[in-house]
Amino acid sequence: MVVEMDPTIVALTVTPERIALTLKDGRQISAPTRWFPRLAAATPEQLQNFAFDDDRRAVHWPDVDEDIDVSAFLAKTSIVVFPPGNIFPPPSLTNEEVQSR
């Protein structure tokens, strides 16, 4: 049997604690909201104001200027999330310091 993987988002549930996705292929995946600092700081109303991109593989929260692609939930390795306004870690941080954050 061959199972066709399709990471298209068909349902999204957002609470102050978790973001949960249901994908078209039946997978249900979730992550703590704290992984995404802008969402962790958002109000419940802001969390509910989201829109999918055209192919439904990413979600945008306009009130907090956050975009999350489904690949962030499917990553095979860890992801590094920086606080809002920080695109890159400060140059003075070592690899160990970045990984411990």
Long-range contacts (C-beta under 8 A, 24 or more apart in sequence): 7-57, 7-70, 7-71, 7-74, 8-55, 8-56, 8-57, 9-52, 9-56, 9-57, 9-59, 9-70, 10-56, 12-50, 12-52, 12-59, 14-39, 14-47, 14-48, 14-50, 15-47, 16-40, 16-44, 16-47, 19-68, 21-70, 21-73, 23-70, 29-73, 29-74, 30-73, 31-72, 31-73, 35-79, 35-81, 36-66, 36-68, 36-81, 37-81, 37-82, 37-83, 37-84, 38-64, 38-65, 38-66, 38-84, 39-64, 39-66, 41-84, 42-66
